[in-house]
């Protein structure tokens, strides 16, 4: 149904389908009138259209009316087998379940029904017909009640129906009309939807109270005209259908969030509402790019679908005309008239076939195909998410991601072609039509939702909403999906080279200071031979200790290396392994720092033992050399931690986040890393402050003069290095904040 609140006219792309539906409705209405006006049954064949494409569909609908009328008048009326013998085209394909159900309901008014004969003759169709076939008055006929059809055509603006003065037309469809109305008793503007008395939209919507679902107040019955009146929240900003019309007239370079506001303002003005007032939401939309605007809309609609799904409600007709817009751009889902609620007593999914074919998931199209085993009861929220992704794709590009042609779905063959087309991934040429500024995260989210297999899509609307929110967060999405041709993009999920090189930085700085400082003193006090012996010992310690330290780290941080490499190669890991890899990645800098400090302490012990073997060393000199070793160890620890953590957090951790589901434990680890980074920053600041007095303490004036150059170098170099560490810390803090928004989206909503 294309009736909607705040809209102006149906989608031009649906004109052909609307014309077909109208023609069928007219045929049914005329046939029913013949039944009422004549003494003898009318000849069904005289009412069949000449067009081959419409003939079988029309035949099925006319048979439904014929069955009801004949069985109301006499026993032993015609059966489906009689119709099949008279009309060979009826047997060209299996009979649809709703036609079989129609015979069951028609006969049940006069006979006791033995369902075993239907189960024997129509086993596949009966498997799709669930409980509820004997509910009084339940009709599966997809076309209109002729009485309601005539009554609906007579309702126009200016009329007063029940408690409502109808002011302006807002939209119309085959079975409903929507008006802006004034409710007399409460003096408020509402949207009034007058439709044929069928379906369960009010009961469905009565369960839902969400910011992004249109709020239904109540319903009334117009019994003499077989109509139903439902009044609801008036949403003045039009629909996404109006946005699409404006989008197609706007060059891609001029598409921004402002386009959405222009479409809303145009619809509000047409509806007689004053121009919307400035708001924080409108100001936010004006700053967004067009892909960010689409993601902004999609995230809100995904949360609405998730909310409805948790209450047992599926929408099953997501399309632009069914998404209303408030004056400040907030989207609201409407038209749950073909929704299926698992929580309504007696709800029967077989009675809810419907939807808009171009937006349907492959499984929903299969449920509409008479020769497929999929049923309406097989659908779940992943089908709604598929349809939402089609809508968002159309908003991004101006067209749906599948080229079905104009006659799609009018025959079983074309419906079959639509199903087969959707059972293949979206073609690369189609993906290339997405805007150049479309974030990779958004592209990935839509392609995931459009996966042919439901198991490959997001399981819930919340999962999709998180990805769409991420695609609006420029800092966070750049972490998760770096530019493809950037260095970070090329080295993504390849941590070994970067971690190895960045962990060397601190060792080189510490070793440079210690070598230039201690060897000068030893040469000054103990001679060149002693200095050479110490230098050779240091080289030996490096040759032995460094490989040992690497071996320890390779084992301790093995998941940091193995999991990213596996993901890059297409391997799948369970959530437990991914969670452990994320934790290890955040702790990688600390582990390298621990191993580094332990190595330097071990090297200092070997150094002191060797120094003692060279002869008597003054106590002051020994204490000074120990202090210098500790300063060098601090340099090695700090300036290994910061580069390693920076690269791990920015280059590899986001990929692990994207590969699995995060928890509150991930957020807690990020917060602890922020606190630890502050500690390391404090150590970096203390190096020049502590190193200078430590470098001069316990030394004689001659010794101080000998190492003065290294002390000055430590002071200047330490301050310079601290500034770099401070900048790195600020970058880390920014990345940690962005990552926190990724792993804890609800806390930042």
ZAMAR-645255 format. One record per residue (C-alpha): residue in one letter; y, z, x. Coordinates in steps of 0.2 Angstrom, whole numbers, padded with zeros to 4 digits, always signed. Layout:
% ZAMAR-645255
AYZX/...
% end
This chain:
% ZAMAR-645255
X+0000+0000+0000/X+0017-0005+0007/X+0027+0007-0003/X+0037+0018+0008/X+0052+0030+0007/X+0068+0023+0014/X+0062+0005+0017/X+0069-0011+0010/X+0056-0024+0009/X+0038-0027+0015/X+0033-0034+0032/X+0035-0053+0032/X+0019-0054+0041/X+0010-0046+0026/X+0017-0059+0013/X+0001-0069+0013/X-0009-0054+0010/X+0003-0048-0003/X+0003-0065-0012/X-0016-0064-0012/X-0017-0047-0019/X-0004-0051-0032/X-0014-0066-0037/X-0030-0056-0039/X-0021-0043-0049/X-0015-0056-0061/X-0032-0063-0063/X-0039-0046-0067/X-0025-0042-0079/X-0027-0059-0088/X-0046-0056-0089/X-0044-0039-0096/X-0032-0045-0109/X-0044-0058-0115/X-0057-0044-0117/X-0045-0034-0127/X-0038-0048-0138/X-0054-0058-0142/X-0069-0054-0153/X-0081-0062-0141/X-0083-0059-0122/X-0072-0071-0112/X-0080-0083-0100/X-0079-0076-0083/X-0081-0093-0074/X-0065-0099-0082/X-0055-0086-0074/X-0061-0089-0056/X-0048-0097-0044/X-0051-0114-0036/X-0047-0108-0019/X-0064-0106-0010/X-0057-0092+0001/X-0052-0081-0014/X-0067-0086-0026/X-0080-0073-0020/X-0067-0059-0019/X-0060-0063-0037/X-0078-0064-0043/X-0082-0047-0037/X-0067-0039-0045/X-0069-0049-0062/X-0087-0043-0063/X-0082-0025-0061/X-0071-0027-0077/X-0084-0037-0086/X-0097-0023-0082/X-0086-0009-0089/X-0081-0019-0104/X-0099-0025-0109/X-0107-0008-0106/X-0094+0001-0116/X-0098-0011-0131/X-0117-0012-0130/X-0133-0007-0123/X-0143-0019-0112/X-0127-0028-0105/X-0128-0039-0090/X-0134-0032-0074/X-0129-0038-0056/X-0145-0048-0055/X-0139-0058-0070/X-0122-0062-0062/X-0131-0067-0045/X-0141-0079-0055/X-0126-0086-0064/X-0115-0087-0048/X-0124-0092-0032/X-0109-0088-0021/X-0112-0070-0025/X-0128-0071-0016/X-0120-0079-0001/X-0119-0061+0007/X-0125-0044+0003/X-0116-0036-0012/X-0103-0024-0008/X-0107-0005-0011/X-0092-0003-0023/X-0099-0017-0034/X-0116-0008-0035/X-0107+0008-0038/X-0097+0000-0052/X-0113-0005-0061/X-0120+0013-0059/X-0104+0021-0067/X-0104+0008-0081/X-0122+0011-0086/X-0121+0030-0084/X-0110+0030-0099/X-0124+0024-0110/X-0140+0027-0100/X-0149+0039-0089/X-0149+0031-0072/X-0164+0031-0061/X-0156+0029-0044/X-0173+0024-0036/X-0172+0007-0042/X-0155+0004-0034/X-0162+0012-0018/X-0176+0000-0018/X-0166-0016-0022/X-0150-0011-0012/X-0156+0001+0002/X-0141-0002+0014/X-0128-0001+0001/X-0135+0015-0007/X-0135+0023+0010/X-0116+0021+0010/X-0114+0028-0008/X-0113+0047-0006/X-0112+0061-0019/X-0100+0059-0033/X-0105+0043-0042/X-0106+0052-0059/X-0089+0060-0058/X-0080+0055-0075/X-0067+0041-0073/X-0070+0038-0055/X-0067+0019-0052/X-0069+0010-0035/X-0061-0006-0041/X-0048-0010-0028/X-0036-0019-0040/X-0024-0012-0054/X-0027-0006-0071/X-0019-0019-0081/X-0010-0006-0092/X-0003+0002-0077/X+0002-0015-0069/X+0012-0020-0084/X+0020-0003-0086/X+0025-0002-0067/X+0034-0019-0068/X+0046-0012-0082/X+0052+0003-0072/X+0069-0001-0063/X+0084+0009-0056/X+0094+0017-0069/X+0079+0023-0079/X+0076+0041-0082/X+0057+0046-0081/X+0052+0064-0084/X+0065+0075-0074/X+0071+0061-0063/X+0086+0049-0063/X+0080+0033-0053/X+0095+0028-0042/X+0090+0015-0029/X+0074+0006-0025/X+0067+0011-0008/X+0051+0001-0007/X+0037-0007-0017/X+0019-0013-0015/X+0005-0020-0026/X+0001-0003-0034/X+0017+0007-0032/X+0036+0008-0032/X+0047+0020-0023/X+0064+0025-0029/X+0078+0037-0023/X+0081+0049-0037/X+0090+0064-0043/X+0080+0078-0049/X+0089+0085-0064/X+0082+0102-0064/X+0087+0106-0046/X+0101+0094-0043/X+0093+0087-0027/X+0089+0070-0020/X+0071+0066-0019/X+0060+0051-0016/X+0049+0047-0031/X+0034+0036-0030/X+0027+0029-0046/X+0010+0022-0044/X-0007+0018-0053/X-0016+0034-0057/X-0029+0033-0043/X-0032+0040-0026/X-0029+0058-0021/X-0013+0057-0011/X-0005+0072-0019/X-0020+0083-0016/X-0021+0077+0002/X-0003+0080+0006/X-0003+0097-0003/X-0013+0103+0012/X-0001+0098+0025/X+0015+0106+0030/X+0021+0098+0047/X+0038+0093+0054/X+0031+0075+0056/X+0023+0073+0039/X+0033+0069+0024/X+0033+0084+0012/X+0026+0082-0005/X+0034+0093-0018/X+0023+0090-0034/X+0016+0076-0045/X+0017+0072-0064/X+0006+0061-0075/X+0013+0048-0086/X-0003+0047-0096/X+0002+0034-0109/X+0005+0021-0096/X-0009+0026-0084/X+0004+0030-0071/X+0006+0044-0058/X+0023+0051-0053/X+0024+0060-0036/X+0041+0066-0029/X+0044+0071-0011/X+0056+0074+0003/X+0069+0060+0004/X+0069+0053+0022/X+0085+0042+0023/X+0082+0033+0040/X+0071+0019+0034/X+0054+0015+0043/X+0047+0009+0059/X+0046-0008+0050/X+0065-0009+0050/X+0065-0005+0068/X+0053-0019+0072/X+0064-0031+0063/X+0079-0026+0073/X+0068-0026+0089/X+0063-0044+0087/X+0081-0049+0086/X+0086-0039+0101/X+0084-0046+0119/X+0072-0035+0130/X+0086-0031+0142/X+0096-0023+0127/X+0082-0012+0120/X+0085+0006+0123/X+0084+0022+0112/X+0101+0016+0105/X+0091+0003+0096/X+0081+0015+0086/X+0097+0024+0080/X+0105+0007+0075/X+0090+0004+0064/X+0091+0021+0056/X+0110+0020+0053/X+0108+0003+0045/X+0094+0009+0033/X+0104+0025+0029/X+0120+0015+0025/X+0109+0003+0014/X+0102+0018+0005/X+0119+0025+0001/X+0119+0039+0013/X+0134+0044+0023/X+0133+0040+0042/X+0122+0052+0051/X+0131+0066+0061/X+0130+0068+0080/X+0115+0079+0085/X+0106+0084+0101/X+0092+0073+0096/X+0102+0058+0094/X+0111+0061+0111/X+0094+0063+0119/X+0088+0046+0111/X+0103+0037+0118/X+0098+0042+0135/X+0080+0035+0134/X+0074+0018+0139/X+0064+0009+0126/X+0047+0013+0132/X+0052+0032+0133/X+0059+0030+0115/X+0042+0023+0110/X+0033+0037+0119/X+0044+0050+0111/X+0040+0044+0093/X+0022+0042+0097/X+0020+0060+0104/X+0027+0067+0088/X+0016+0056+0077/X+0000+0061+0088/X+0004+0079+0085/X+0005+0076+0066/X-0012+0067+0066/X-0019+0081+0076/X-0012+0094+0063/X-0020+0084+0049/X-0036+0082+0057/X-0038+0100+0060/X-0036+0102+0041/X-0050+0089+0038/X-0038+0075+0033/X-0038+0057+0040/X-0024+0045+0037/X-0033+0028+0039/X-0018+0018+0036/X-0006+0020+0051/X+0006+0006+0051/X+0025+0004+0054/X+0029+0004+0035/X+0021+0021+0034/X+0031+0029+0047/X+0048+0036+0040/X+0063+0041+0050/X+0075+0055+0048/X+0094+0053+0051/X+0092+0059+0069/X+0076+0049+0073/X+0062+0061+0069/X+0047+0051+0063/X+0037+0057+0048/X+0020+0050+0042/X+0019+0045+0024/X+0007+0036+0012/X-0009+0046+0013/X-0014+0037-0002/X-0030+0031+0005/X-0033+0046+0016/X-0050+0054+0016/X-0050+0073+0016/X-0066+0082+0020/X-0060+0098+0012/X-0057+0091-0006/X-0071+0096-0018/X-0081+0080-0022/X-0071+0069-0010/X-0081+0053-0008/X-0077+0042+0007/X-0085+0027-0001/X-0071+0027-0014/X-0057+0026+0000/X-0059+0009+0007/X-0042+0003+0012/X-0029+0001+0026/X-0020-0013+0035/X-0032-0024+0044/X-0021-0028+0059/X-0020-0010+0064/X-0038-0005+0060/X-0050+0001+0074/X-0066-0009+0076/X-0076+0005+0067/X-0064+0005+0052/X-0065-0014+0051/X-0084-0013+0051/X-0083+0000+0037/X-0075-0014+0027/X-0087-0027+0031/X-0102-0028+0018/X-0115-0033+0032/X-0111-0019+0044/X-0119-0002+0044/X-0103+0008+0048/X-0097+0018+0033/X-0080+0026+0029/X-0088+0043+0032/X-0091+0038+0050/X-0073+0037+0054/X-0064+0051+0063/X-0047+0055+0071/X-0050+0043+0085/X-0049+0029+0072/X-0031+0035+0067/X-0026+0036+0086/X-0032+0018+0088/X-0021+0013+0074/X-0006+0023+0081/X-0008+0014+0098/X-0007-0003+0089/X+0009+0003+0081/X+0016+0009+0098/X+0011-0007+0106/X+0020-0017+0093/X+0035-0007+0095/X+0035-0010+0114/X+0031-0029+0113/X+0036-0035+0096/X+0018-0039+0092/X+0001-0031+0090/X-0011-0033+0105/X-0023-0044+0095/X-0020-0062+0090/X-0029-0063+0073/X-0020-0077+0065/X-0013-0078+0047/X-0029-0078+0037/X-0037-0063+0046/X-0048-0053+0035/X-0048-0065+0020/X-0066-0070+0023/X-0081-0061+0030/X-0081-0074+0045/X-0063-0070+0049/X-0066-0051+0047/X-0081-0053+0059/X-0070-0061+0072/X-0057-0047+0071/X-0071-0035+0074/X-0078-0044+0089/X-0060-0046+0096/X-0058-0027+0095/X-0075-0024+0103/X-0067-0031+0119/X-0054-0023+0130/X-0036-0028+0128/X-0034-0044+0139/X-0024-0043+0155/X-0013-0057+0149/X-0009-0046+0134/X-0006-0031+0144/X+0006-0041+0155/X+0018-0043+0139/X+0022-0024+0141/X+0040-0021+0147/X+0042-0021+0165/X+0049-0003+0164/X+0034+0003+0154/X+0028+0019+0163/X+0010+0017+0170/X+0006+0033+0161/X+0011+0026+0144/X+0001+0009+0148/X-0014+0019+0152/X-0013+0030+0137/X-0012+0015+0125/X-0026+0006+0133/X-0036+0022+0132/X-0033+0023+0114/X-0037+0005+0112/X-0054+0007+0120/X-0068-0002+0110/X-0079+0013+0110/X-0072+0029+0101/X-0080+0040+0115/X-0069+0032+0128/X-0053+0036+0118/X-0044+0053+0118/X-0053+0065+0108/X-0038+0073+0099/X-0020+0069+0095/X-0015+0083+0106/X-0023+0074+0121/X-0013+0059+0117/X+0003+0068+0114/X+0002+0076+0131/X+0000+0059+0139/X+0015+0052+0129/X+0026+0067+0133/X+0021+0065+0152/X+0027+0047+0151/X+0044+0053+0146/X+0045+0065+0160/X+0052+0054+0174/X+0048+0067+0188/X+0031+0071+0182/X+0025+0054+0178/X+0030+0048+0195/X+0019+0061+0203/X+0004+0056+0192/X+0007+0037+0193/X+0017+0033+0209/X+0024+0015+0210/X+0009+0004+0214/X+0017-0004+0230/X+0024+0012+0237/X+0016+0021+0252/X+0010+0035+0241/X+0003+0022+0229/X-0007+0014+0242/X-0013+0030+0250/X-0017+0038+0233/X-0033+0048+0233/X-0036+0045+0251/X-0031+0062+0258/X-0040+0062+0275/X-0027+0053+0286/X-0012+0061+0279/X-0019+0079+0279/X-0026+0077+0297/X-0009+0070+0304/X+0002+0083+0294/X-0009+0098+0300/X-0006+0093+0318/X+0013+0095+0317/X+0013+0114+0317/X+0000+0114+0331/X+0011+0102+0342/X+0027+0112+0339/X+0018+0129+0343/X+0010+0122+0358/X+0025+0114+0365/X+0035+0130+0364/X+0021+0140+0371/X+0018+0128+0386/X+0036+0127+0391/X+0039+0145+0389/X+0024+0154+0396/X+0019+0142+0410/X+0037+0144+0417/X+0035+0163+0417/X+0018+0163+0425/X+0023+0150+0438/X+0039+0161+0442/X+0028+0177+0443/X+0011+0172+0449/X+0013+0155+0457/X+0009+0137+0454/X-0010+0140+0456/X-0010+0153+0442/X+0000+0142+0431/X-0012+0127+0434/X-0027+0137+0431/X-0020+0144+0414/X-0015+0126+0409/X-0033+0120+0412/X-0040+0134+0402/X-0028+0130+0388/X-0034+0112+0388/X-0052+0118+0388/X-0048+0129+0373/X-0041+0115+0364/X-0056+0103+0367/X-0068+0117+0361/X-0057+0126+0348/X-0049+0111+0339/X-0066+0102+0334/X-0073+0119+0328/X-0058+0122+0317/X-0059+0105+0310/X-0077+0108+0306/X-0073+0124+0297/X-0059+0116+0287/X-0070+0101+0282/X-0083+0113+0275/X-0070+0124+0267/X-0060+0110+0259/X-0074+0098+0256/X-0070+0095+0238/X-0052+0091+0243/X-0059+0076+0252/X-0074+0071+0242/X-0068+0072+0224/X-0053+0061+0227/X-0063+0048+0236/X-0076+0048+0223/X-0063+0046+0209/X-0056+0031+0218/X-0073+0024+0219/X-0076+0026+0200/X-0087+0042+0201/X-0087+0054+0186/X-0086+0073+0189/X-0089+0087+0177/X-0074+0098+0172/X-0081+0112+0183/X-0080+0102+0199/X-0063+0095+0195/X-0056+0112+0191/X-0063+0118+0208/X-0056+0103+0217/X-0039+0106+0209/X-0039+0124+0215/X-0045+0120+0232/X-0031+0107+0234/X-0018+0119+0230/X-0026+0131+0243/X-0028+0118+0256/X-0012+0122+0265/X-0016+0141+0265/X-0034+0138+0272/X-0027+0127+0286/X-0014+0141+0290/X-0028+0154+0290/X-0039+0144+0302/X-0024+0140+0313/X-0018+0158+0314/X-0036+0163+0318/X-0038+0150+0331/X-0021+0155+0340/X-0027+0173+0340/X-0043+0168+0348/X-0034+0158+0361/X-0022+0172+0365/X-0037+0184+0368/X-0045+0171+0380/X-0028+0169+0388/X-0025+0187+0391/X-0043+0189+0398/X-0039+0175+0410/X-0022+0182+0415/X-0030+0199+0419/X-0042+0190+0430/X-0028+0183+0440/X-0022+0200+0446/X-0010+0214+0441/X+0002+0208+0428/X+0017+0219+0424/X+0016+0227+0407/X+0033+0220+0401/X+0028+0203+0406/X+0011+0205+0396/X+0019+0211+0381/X+0032+0197+0382/X+0018+0184+0383/X+0009+0191+0368/X+0025+0191+0358/X+0028+0173+0363/X+0010+0168+0358/X+0013+0176+0341/X+0029+0167+0339/X+0020+0150+0343/X+0006+0155+0331/X+0019+0158+0317/X+0027+0141+0321/X+0010+0133+0320/X+0006+0141+0304/X+0022+0138+0295/X+0024+0120+0300/X+0006+0116+0296/X+0007+0124+0279/X+0023+0115+0272/X+0018+0097+0276/X+0000+0099+0271/X+0005+0107+0255/X+0019+0094+0252/X+0008+0079+0253/X-0007+0087+0244/X+0004+0092+0230/X+0013+0076+0228/X+0000+0063+0233/X-0017+0070+0228/X-0016+0085+0216/X-0008+0074+0201/X-0023+0062+0202/X-0035+0077+0200/X-0025+0083+0185/X-0025+0066+0177/X-0044+0065+0179/X-0048+0081+0169/X-0042+0094+0157/X-0031+0107+0164/X-0031+0125+0158/X-0020+0141+0160/X-0029+0144+0176/X-0021+0129+0184/X-0004+0134+0178/X-0007+0152+0186/X-0012+0144+0202/X+0004+0133+0203/X+0015+0149+0200/X+0005+0158+0214/X+0009+0143+0226/X+0027+0145+0222/X+0027+0163+0227/X+0017+0160+0243/X+0029+0145+0248/X+0043+0158+0247/X+0033+0169+0260/X+0030+0155+0272/X+0049+0150+0270/X+0053+0168+0275/X+0042+0166+0290/X+0051+0150+0295/X+0068+0158+0294/X+0062+0173+0305/X+0056+0162+0319/X+0073+0159+0327/X+0078+0177+0322/X+0063+0185+0330/X+0059+0173+0344/X+0076+0175+0353/X+0075+0194+0355/X+0056+0193+0358/X+0060+0180+0372/X+0072+0191+0381/X+0064+0208+0378/X+0055+0216+0393/X+0061+0203+0405/X+0071+0205+0421/X+0087+0196+0423/X+0079+0184+0434/X+0065+0181+0422/X+0077+0179+0408/X+0087+0166+0418/X+0070+0156+0420/X+0066+0155+0402/X+0084+0154+0395/X+0082+0135+0392/X+0066+0137+0381/X+0074+0152+0372/X+0090+0141+0367/X+0078+0127+0363/X+0068+0139+0351/X+0084+0145+0343/X+0091+0127+0340/X+0075+0119+0336/X+0070+0134+0325/X+0086+0132+0314/X+0084+0113+0313/X+0066+0115+0308/X+0070+0129+0295/X+0082+0117+0287/X+0068+0104+0286/X+0057+0117+0279/X+0070+0123+0266/X+0072+0105+0260/X+0053+0103+0259/X+0052+0119+0249/X+0065+0113+0237/X+0055+0097+0235/X+0039+0107+0232/X+0048+0118+0219/X+0053+0103+0210/X+0036+0095+0211/X+0028+0112+0205/X+0040+0113+0190/X+0035+0095+0185/X+0017+0098+0187/X+0018+0114+0177/X+0025+0104+0163/X+0010+0093+0165/X-0003+0107+0165/X+0006+0118+0152/X+0014+0105+0140/X+0014+0117+0125/X+0024+0131+0134/X+0038+0118+0138/X+0038+0110+0120/
% end
